[in-house]
Amino acid sequence: MAPCYFGDRSSSDTVVRLRTSDGRDDWLYCHSHILIEKSKYFADRLSEEWPTCQILDSRNCVEVYCQESDFDSHVNVLRLFYVKENSRDDIWHGVRNALGILRVAVELECSQIVTACVNYLEAVPWEETEEEEILKAIPGMGSQVLPVLSRLEPVNPLAIMRIFRAAIQLATSSPPLDMNGLKTSAQEQLEYMLTEDDDEPLLKADDEIRSEVKQCMSRLFARFNSFLESLFCESSELASETLHILQFYLSDLSWACQILTKLEIMRDLVICWMDASDKVVKIVHPSNPEPNGETIKMTLKTVEVASKVLESIAYGNVILPASKRLHAVKVWLPYVRVAKAAIDSATSSGDETLELKVDGELWQSLEPTFVSLVLTLPSGDQAEILTEWLGNNYIRYPDLTEAFDVWCYRSKVAKRRLTILDGNHGRSSTP
C-alpha cells in the first residue's frame, strides 16, 4: 500500500468534519483504514452498523463536535495517526500540549496515543501551573492515565520516617560552610513537614519523632557548648570565620526553637541556653567590642533565641525554680535593653551594606514576656528588679510599668490578704 499523508485530498477517502459551537467548520482529509486502526471511536463511526453520510467523490464524512479550546488538540491527534510510533517522543511540544492531546485521545479512544502521552507526561518535569492542570484533568480520564500521577501519590509512612531521620541529622549537623545552603533547606522542609496548615502535618508528633529529634538536638547543644568553651580560651578578638560559625550556631538554635515548640519538647533547649547564657552574653554583646555589622547580626539572632526561651519560661511551658527564673531576668533584661538600642541605631543609620531582617513582633512580644516573668518571682526579687529598672537609662524598653502596678497592688494588700488567710487557717484548725 502506498504511504498516506494527513490532509492529502487526492488519496483521502474520508473527511473528518471538525466543528465547534462558535461556528468553526474545518474539513480534514484522512484515510479510513488509518482512522479505524488508530481509534476505536472512528472504527465505530465508520462501521457498517453506523449510518455514514457520503460527500464529495463518494468520500465518507464523520462529523466531530468539540470545544474551541480543544480544536487544535483534535487536529494534532489526527496528525499523530500518521506518525510512526517510535517517532513520537519529540513531537509533544510541552506538557500543556500533551495534556490537550491526551484529553482528546481518551475521548476518541486512541489507545496507542494515550499510552504515548502517559509515558511522556509521567517522565517530564512539570511547572507548578502545569501540575495544577494535570490534577484537574487526569482523575476524570480513567485508570489508564493514572500512572501520570505517580509522583503525587501519598508516600509510605516508613519512607517518610526515613527521610525525616536523614533530614534532621543534616539539619542539626555542622557541615562545611559551602553546605550550609543545603542544611538551611533541610531545616525549612522539616519545619514544613511538622506544620499544620490547610493540610495535616506530614508527620505526627509521636514518641518516635520526639526521641529522634531529642537525640539530634542534644548533639547540637553539646557542640554549641564545646564551641563556647573554646571561645573563652581565645584571648584575642574573635576572627571573622569564628564569628560566622557562631552565627550559624545561633541560627540553628533559633530554628530548633521552632521545631521543639511544635513538638512540645522545649525543656532541653531551655536548660542548655540558660546554662550557656552568661557565656553567650559576654561573647555576643553589642558593646563588646564597638558594634559592627557582624556583631549586630549576631546580637539580633541572640535576641531571637533568648525571646523564644524566655517565652517558654514566662508562660509556664517549661517549669524552672525561682532562682533560675531570677537569673534569666538578671542576665537577659540588661542584654535586651542594650541590644535593642544598638539594633535600632544600626537600622536607622542608612548603612546599605547591613542587611538586617528585624521582625517587628520580636520587641513587642519580649516586653509582655519580661512582665510575666518578673511577676512569677518572689515579691522581694520583684522589688529588686523594679528598683533597678526605675533608675535605668533604658527605662523605656522593656517597659515594666504593668509589673510595677501589680507589684504595688500586691504589696499594699499583702498584710490584709495574709491576715485573712491566717484567720481562715485558724478557724479551719479549731476542733
C-alpha positions in Angstrom: 0.0 0.0 0.0 1.4 3.4 -0.9 2.2 5.7 2.1 -0.7 8.0 3.1 -0.3 11.6 4.4 -2.6 13.6 6.6 -4.5 16.2 4.6 -3.8 14.6 1.2 -7.0 15.1 -0.6 -6.0 13.1 -3.7 -5.8 9.9 -1.7 -8.3 10.6 1.0 -11.4 8.5 1.3 -12.8 10.0 4.5 -13.3 13.6 5.7 -13.3 14.4 9.4 -15.5 17.5 9.7 -14.4 19.2 12.9 -16.9 21.7 14.2 -17.3 24.0 17.2 -20.3 25.7 18.7 -18.8 29.0 17.6 -19.4 28.1 14.0 -15.9 26.9 13.1 -16.1 24.1 10.5 -12.9 22.5 9.1 -12.7 19.6 6.7 -9.7 17.4 7.4 -8.9 14.9 4.7 -8.0 11.5 6.1 -7.9 7.8 5.3 -10.5 5.3 6.7 -8.1 2.4 7.2 -5.8 4.6 9.4 -8.7 6.1 11.4 -10.1 2.6 12.0 -6.7 1.3 13.1 -5.8 4.1 15.4 -9.2 5.0 17.0 -12.0 2.8 18.3 -14.3 5.9 18.1 -13.6 6.2 14.3 -13.8 2.5 13.9 -17.3 2.5 15.3 -18.3 5.6 13.3 -17.0 4.0 10.0 -18.5 0.6 10.6 -21.4 -0.7 8.6 -23.7 -0.5 11.7 -23.2 3.3 11.9 -25.1 5.3 9.2 -22.4 7.4 7.4 -23.2 10.3 5.0 -21.5 10.4 1.7 -19.9 13.6 0.3 -17.6 14.7 -2.4 -16.4 11.9 -4.7 -18.0 9.2 -2.7 -16.0 10.1 0.4 -17.3 9.1 3.8 -17.8 12.0 6.3 -17.5 11.9 10.1 -18.6 15.0 12.0 -16.9 15.6 15.3 -18.0 18.4 17.6 -15.6 19.9 20.1 -14.9 22.9 22.3 -12.9 25.7 20.7 -10.2 25.2 23.3 -9.7 21.6 22.2 -9.8 22.3 18.4 -6.0 22.3 17.9 -5.7 19.1 20.1 -8.2 17.3 17.8 -6.1 18.3 14.8 -2.9 17.2 16.5 -4.4 13.8 17.3 -5.4 13.2 13.7 -1.8 14.2 12.6 -0.4 11.7 15.1 -2.3 8.9 13.4 0.2 9.3 10.6 3.4 9.4 12.7 5.3 6.3 13.3 5.1 5.2 16.9 8.8 5.3 17.5 9.0 8.8 16.3 6.6 10.4 18.8 9.0 11.3 21.7 9.9 14.7 20.4 6.6 15.9 19.0 4.6 16.7 22.1 5.8 20.3 22.4 5.4 20.6 26.1 3.2 19.5 29.0 0.1 21.6 28.2 0.0 20.5 24.6 0.5 16.8 25.5 -2.3 17.1 28.1 -4.6 18.5 25.5 -3.8 15.7 23.1 -4.3 13.1 25.9 -7.7 14.5 26.7 -8.8 14.1 23.0 -7.1 10.7 22.7 -9.1 9.4 25.6 -12.3 10.8 24.1 -11.6 9.3 20.7 -10.3 6.0 22.3 -6.9 6.1 20.7 -5.1 3.6 22.9 -1.6 4.0 21.3 -1.6 7.8 21.6 -3.0 7.6 25.2 -0.1 5.3 26.1 2.4 7.6 24.4 1.0 10.7 26.2 1.0 9.0 29.6 4.6 7.9 29.1 5.6 11.5 28.2 3.7 13.2 31.0 5.0 10.7 33.5 8.6 11.3 32.6 9.0 15.0 32.1 9.2 17.8 34.7 6.2 20.0 35.4 5.9 23.6 36.3 3.6 24.4 39.2 0.7 25.7 37.0 1.1 22.6 34.8 0.8 20.4 37.8 -2.4 22.0 38.8 -3.9 21.5 35.3 -2.8 17.8 35.4 -4.5 17.4 38.8 -7.8 18.8 37.4 -7.7 16.8 34.2 -6.2 13.3 34.9 -8.6 11.9 37.5 -11.6 12.1 35.1 -9.9 10.2 32.3 -9.9 6.7 33.8 -7.4 4.2 35.3 -5.3 4.0 32.1 -3.9 7.5 32.7 -3.3 7.3 36.5 0.4 6.5 36.1 0.9 10.2 35.3 0.0 10.9 39.0 2.6 8.5 40.4 4.8 11.4 41.6 2.0 12.9 43.6 0.7 9.8 45.4 0.9 9.7 49.2 4.2 8.2 50.4 4.5 5.2 52.7 4.9 6.3 56.3 8.1 4.3 56.7 9.6 6.2 53.7 8.6 9.5 55.3 10.2 8.5 58.6 13.5 7.5 56.8 13.7 10.9 55.0 12.8 12.7 58.2 15.7 11.0 60.0 18.1 11.9 57.3 16.9 15.5 57.1 17.0 16.0 60.9 20.6 14.7 61.0 21.7 17.1 58.3 19.7 20.0 59.8 21.4 19.6 63.2 24.9 18.9 61.9 27.9 21.2 61.4 28.8 20.6 57.7 31.4 22.6 55.7 30.5 26.2 55.1 29.7 25.6 51.4 27.0 23.1 52.5 25.1 25.5 54.8 22.6 26.2 52.0 21.7 22.5 51.9 21.4 22.4 55.7 19.1 25.5 55.7 16.9 23.8 53.1 16.6 20.7 55.2 15.6 22.9 58.2 12.9 24.7 56.2 11.4 21.4 54.9 11.4 19.8 58.4 9.5 22.8 59.8 7.1 22.5 56.8 6.6 18.7 57.4 5.6 19.4 61.0 3.4 22.4 60.4 -0.4 22.1 60.3 -1.9 24.5 57.7 -4.6 23.7 55.2 -3.3 20.1 55.4 -2.4 17.8 58.2 1.3 17.7 59.2 3.2 15.1 57.1 4.5 13.7 60.4 2.6 13.3 63.7 4.4 14.3 66.8 4.6 10.9 68.4 7.2 9.4 70.8 9.4 8.1 68.0 9.6 11.5 66.3 10.3 13.3 69.6 13.0 10.8 70.6 14.8 11.2 67.2 14.7 15.0 67.5 15.9 15.0 71.1 18.9 12.8 70.2 19.9 15.1 67.3 19.3 18.3 69.3 21.4 17.0 72.2 24.3 16.6 69.9 23.8 20.1 68.6 23.7 21.5 72.1 26.9 19.6 73.0 28.7 21.1 70.0 27.5 24.5 70.8 28.7 24.3 74.4 32.1 23.0 73.4 32.4 25.9 70.9 31.6 28.4 73.6 34.2 26.9 75.8 36.8 27.1 73.0 36.0 30.8 72.6 36.8 31.6 76.2 40.2 30.2 75.6 40.9 32.8 72.9 42.4 35.9 74.4 42.4 38.0 71.2 39.4 39.4 69.3 37.3 36.8 67.5 38.3 36.1 63.9 35.8 36.6 61.1 35.5 32.9 60.5 34.8 32.2 64.2 32.1 34.9 64.1 30.5 33.1 61.1 30.5 29.8 62.9 28.9 31.3 66.0 26.2 32.9 63.8 25.5 29.6 62.3 25.1 28.0 65.7 22.7 30.8 66.8 20.7 30.3 63.6 20.5 26.6 64.3 19.2 27.2 67.8 16.7 29.7 66.6 15.4 27.1 64.1 15.5 24.5 66.8 13.1 26.6 69.0 10.5 26.4 66.2 10.8 22.7 65.9 10.9 21.9 69.6 7.9 24.2 70.2 5.8 22.4 67.6 6.8 19.1 69.3 6.3 20.5 72.8 9.8 19.4 74.0 11.5 22.8 74.6 12.8 21.9 78.0 16.2 20.6 76.9 16.9 23.6 74.8 15.8 26.0 77.6 18.2 24.2 80.1 21.0 24.3 77.6 20.5 28.0 76.8 20.2 29.0 80.4 23.4 27.2 81.3 25.2 29.0 78.5 23.6 32.4 79.0 26.5 34.0 80.9 29.0 32.9 78.2 26.8 34.0 75.3 26.2 37.5 76.8 29.9 38.0 77.3 30.8 36.9 73.8 27.9 38.4 71.8 27.4 41.8 73.5 26.6 44.7 71.3 29.0 47.0 73.2 31.9 44.5 73.3 33.7 45.5 71.2 32.2 48.5 69.4 29.4 47.0 67.4 29.8 46.4 63.7 27.7 44.7 61.1 28.6 41.2 62.0 28.1 41.6 65.8 24.8 43.4 65.2 23.5 40.4 63.2 24.7 38.0 65.9 23.1 40.2 68.6 19.8 40.1 66.7 20.0 36.3 66.3 20.8 36.0 70.0 17.8 38.1 71.0 15.6 35.8 68.8 16.7 32.7 70.6 16.5 34.3 74.0 13.0 35.5 73.2 11.7 32.0 72.5 13.5 30.6 75.6 12.1 33.3 77.9 8.6 32.8 76.5 8.7 29.2 77.3 9.7 30.0 80.9 7.4 33.0 81.4 4.2 31.3 80.3 4.8 28.0 82.1 5.6 25.8 79.2 8.9 24.9 80.8 8.9 24.9 84.6 12.1 26.3 86.3 12.7 27.1 90.0 12.5 30.8 91.1 16.3 31.1 91.3 16.6 30.1 87.6 13.9 32.5 86.6 15.5 35.3 88.5 18.8 34.5 86.8 17.1 34.6 83.4 15.8 38.1 84.1 19.1 39.4 85.5 21.0 38.2 82.5 18.7 38.9 79.6 16.9 42.1 80.7 20.1 44.2 80.6 21.1 42.5 77.4 17.9 43.1 75.6 17.9 46.8 76.6 21.3 47.4 75.1 20.7 45.1 72.1 17.5 47.0 71.0 19.2 50.3 71.2 22.2 49.0 69.2 20.0 47.3 66.6 17.7 50.4 66.2 20.7 52.6 65.8 22.1 50.3 63.1 18.9 50.1 61.2 18.4 53.9 61.2 22.0 54.6 60.2 21.2 54.1 56.5 24.0 51.6 56.0 23.0 49.7 52.9 25.6 47.0 53.5 23.9 46.0 56.7 21.1 43.6 55.7 19.1 43.2 58.9 15.7 41.5 58.9 14.1 42.6 62.1 10.7 41.0 63.0 8.6 43.9 64.3 6.8 41.5 66.6 10.1 40.5 68.3 10.3 43.6 70.5 6.5 43.6 71.0 6.4 40.0 72.3 9.5 40.4 74.5 8.0 43.2 76.6 5.0 41.2 78.0 7.3 38.2 78.3 9.5 40.1 80.8 6.5 41.4 82.6 5.1 37.9 83.0 8.4 36.5 84.0 9.0 39.2 86.7 5.6 38.7 88.2 6.3 35.0 88.7 9.2 35.8 91.0 9.0 36.2 94.8 7.9 39.7 95.8 11.4 40.6 97.2 13.1 39.7 93.9 10.4 41.7 92.0 11.3 44.7 94.1 15.0 44.3 93.3 14.3 44.1 89.5 11.9 47.0 89.5 14.2 49.2 91.6 16.9 48.7 89.1 14.5 49.4 86.2 13.2 52.6 87.6 16.8 54.0 87.8 18.0 52.7 84.5 18.7 54.9 81.4 16.8 52.3 79.3 13.6 52.6 81.3 11.5 53.0 78.1 12.3 49.4 76.9 11.3 46.9 78.1 8.5 48.9 79.8 7.8 47.1 83.1 5.0 49.5 84.2 2.4 46.7 84.3 4.7 44.6 86.5 5.2 47.7 88.7 1.5 48.3 89.0 0.8 44.7 90.0 3.7 44.7 92.5 2.4 47.8 94.2 -1.1 46.4 94.5 0.1 43.0 95.8 2.5 44.7 98.3 -0.2 47.0 99.6 -2.8 44.4 100.2 -0.3 41.6 101.2 -0.8 42.0 105.0 -4.6 42.1 104.8 -4.6 39.1 102.4 -2.3 37.1 104.7 -4.3 38.1 107.8 -7.4 36.7 106.2 -5.6 33.6 105.2 -4.2 33.2 108.7 -7.7 33.7 110.1 -9.3 31.2 107.8 -6.5 28.7 108.6 -7.1 29.2 112.4 -10.8 28.6 112.1 -10.3 25.5 109.9 -8.0 24.0 112.5 -10.3 24.7 115.5 -11.8 21.4 116.8 
